Amino acid sequence: MAKTVLNVKIEEQTKKQAQLIAKELGMSLSGVVNALVSQFVRTKSLSLELDEQSKRRVVYATGKNYKDAKVSSEETSAEWLV
């Protein structure tokens, strides 16, 4: 299958950290992104694990109790989690 280029804007420090982690795992950052996008297409879903600070943002943004909170794309975009 032919390959194409995907351009993504990301904070420079985040990219550097991601490259280091990928290298520790024996992968390239391109390989990591490829795997994540392939999984997204295959499952038609996105699974993210949130740290405690991000969990508090979900509660604040949605006005829901964290244990009951299920954030949908209609309620918010993922941009504020970054």
RAPE-V452593 format. One record per helix or strand of 3 or more residues. SS is the DSSP state (helix for helix, strand for strand). FROM is the first residue (numbers start at 1). TO is the last residue. If there is no record, write none. Layout:
# RAPE-V452593
SS	FROM	TO
SS	FROM	TO
This chain:
# RAPE-V452593
helix	12	24
helix	29	43
helix	52	62
helix	66	68
helix	78	81
